[in-house]
Amino acid sequence: MSDIQKKIFLVDDTEFSLIRTKQYLKDYYTVYTIDSAFKMFEILEKVIPDMILLDITMPGMDGYEALEKLKSDERYAEIPVIFLSGKYDEESIVKGLSLGAVDHVIKPYSPKDLHLRIAQHLHPTEHENDLNVDRDKNVSKQQSILAVDDSPSILRSIHYTLHNKYKVHTLQKPENLQKVVQGLKPDLFLLDFNMPVINGFDLAKIIREFPEFKETPIIFLTSESSTEHLNKAINLGSSGYILKPFNPRVLREKIAACFSEKSEKQEKS
């Protein structure tokens, strides 16, 4: 299928943004301009796009609510969504990525940048499709973190939140943990609770079987808030949990506290 046959929904309540962005894209894609999230869901009953470009701040149903609704419906859950928004604060960006957006493009944007970001997700390379573990190339940072989650969007949001301070490695296939963990030797683990093949609880048990990781901090990132799950996490010797979608400041503070506590224990021993 050629690019001009690919269908893109452009959802924004501002007429100027719809007109301008469609002008950028119309020679390359079939663009549907839609002025509300409610109308988007009406049109989705008849047309399934290859991608959705979604504004965040809209009346009635905002972009976050629309994305959650998309992800909860198996008919639309795999459609890549890019936020086009004037919101540029870290919390807004991370929230969107945590909810499942593949990218966040800040308004005003250049046509070239927009085209590149769209192409990146409409035409992922073979390497990206087969990627099991992402090894952070920045070796100047002292402390390393391994985040394990089956959701690429969650891994992107974690990397975005932490990469300026730590070496951040991400693993999307939890069953490969044993193959990579000794090579990476992380100083802290971020684990999802619910994952296919092997869940976060079983991963924590595997981690603790390695002598060098018996005291390594483990933080669970989860949408589960039941007492049963939290008690399990505590019994496995975790350093705590953070609910999704997570606040980037809370995540950084929790990690800093874990490293501080770990340092104090090492000094006393």
JOPEQUI-V425420 format. One record per helix or strand of 3 or more residues. SS is the DSSP state (2 for helix, 1 for strand). FROM is the first residue (numbers start at 1). LEN is the number of residues. Records with the same first field share a line. If there is no record, write none. Layout:
SS = FROM-LEN ; FROM-LEN
//
This chain:
2 = 3-3 ; 15-11 ; 37-8 ; 63-9 ; 90-10 ; 111-12 ; 126-5 ; 152-11 ; 174-11 ; 200-10 ; 211-3 ; 227-9 ; 248-21
1 = 7-5 ; 30-5 ; 51-4 ; 80-6 ; 103-4 ; 144-5 ; 167-5 ; 188-5 ; 217-6 ; 240-4
//
